[in-house]
């Protein structure tokens, strides 16, 4: 998981935490996610389980992970 926000890159649990901090509490799911993942320690503790669940779901559905897009020189495309 990757988030580019104001020129800063956030990966994994940091991305989850930042998304929770900028989300709006418009419905129950957003409120619960905001409360849970606005705490860095909780984001760090739960992210591996969320990632494992995603990987398992992709495997069950027979799909591949999204691949990085790179330029010819090996740098990541934006």
N, C-alpha and C positions, 0 to 999 in steps of 0.2 A: 504494500500500500504506500502510495506516495502522494504528498500534497505540496504544491508549490504556492506559497502565500507570501506576497510582498517581497518576492525575490529570494525567499528562504525556502529550502527544501526540508520537508519532514517525512520520515520513514517509519513504518510499523506503528508501534505503540505511541510514538510522539505524534504521528499523523492522526491517530484515533483521538488522542487528547485534544489536539488543535481543532479538529472538526467538531468535537463536543463543545468547545469553548465558543465557536463562532455560530453554532446552530441556534435556531429560534425555538422556543418552547410552544409551538403551535398545536401540537397534539400530544397524546400520552406517550407515544414511542419516543419522540424527541425530548420530552421532559425527562423520561427515565434514562435515556442515553446520555443526556447532558449531565444529570446528577451522577451517574455511574462513571463516565469516562472523563469528566472534568478533573478528576483526581489522578495525577500522573502515576501514582503507585498502583492504583486499580487498573489503569490502562495497561501498564507494564505487566501486571499479573494475568490479565485476561486475554491479552492479544495472542499469545501462543495457542490458546484453545480456540479462539475465533479463526485463526489462520488454519489450524488443523481441520476445523469444521468445513472451511471453504475448500481446502484441498480434497477432503473426503467427498464433498458434494460434487466437485468437478470430476473426480474419478468415477463416481456412481453414474453421472450423466454422460461419461465418455468424452469429456471436453478437455482441452489443453489449457494451461495457464496462458495469460496474455504475455507475449514476448516483448522484450525491449526493442524499441525502434532505434537503430543506430545509423549514423552517416557512414560513408565509405571509409572515413578515417577512424572509425570506432567510437566516436563521441555520441552521446545520447541525443536524439532529436528532441526538439521541444515543440 
